[in-house]
Amino acid sequence: MKSLQEIIEILRIYKQETSTKYGIRKLGIFGSVARGEQTPNSDLDIFVDIQVPNPYILGDIHDDLEERTGYKIDLLRLRDNLNSLLYKNIQKDGILV
């Protein structure tokens, strides 16, 4: 398992390298890893805000981040109609990189 700081650094570098290519405006983590409650079986919950919501771009980001982090990724695109409970959890526990 990677530490929280290692994951944040991987995401920070990824955002720097790909923000122009994919139009990434925001990238961060939430969920058990962000809260420090992960187990060896935990996935990594990542939120992303991109300029143009394109499923192919989201697929590329998902695959890239699984490869770089070594975690199974649950990728969530931030959007206006996001479930309010989920949005509150991101606001409470989320770590923006």
CORSULBEL-V669112 format. One record per backbone hydrogen bond with DSSP energy under -1.0 kcal/mol. CO is the residue of the C=O (numbers start at 0). NH is the residue of the N-H. If there is no record, write none. Layout:
co: (CO & CO)
nh: (NH & NH)
//
This chain:
co: (2 & 3 & 4 & 5 & 6 & 7 & 8 & 9 & 10 & 11 & 12 & 13 & 14 & 17 & 18 & 22 & 25 & 26 & 27 & 28 & 30 & 31 & 38 & 43 & 44 & 45 & 46 & 47 & 48 & 48 & 51 & 53 & 54 & 55 & 56 & 57 & 58 & 59 & 60 & 61 & 62 & 63 & 64 & 65 & 71 & 73 & 75 & 78 & 82 & 83 & 84 & 85 & 86 & 87 & 88 & 89 & 94)
nh: (6 & 7 & 8 & 9 & 10 & 11 & 12 & 13 & 14 & 15 & 16 & 17 & 18 & 21 & 22 & 50 & 48 & 96 & 46 & 94 & 34 & 36 & 41 & 73 & 29 & 75 & 27 & 77 & 24 & 25 & 53 & 57 & 58 & 59 & 60 & 61 & 62 & 63 & 64 & 65 & 66 & 67 & 68 & 69 & 43 & 45 & 47 & 81 & 86 & 87 & 88 & 89 & 90 & 91 & 92 & 93 & 28)
//
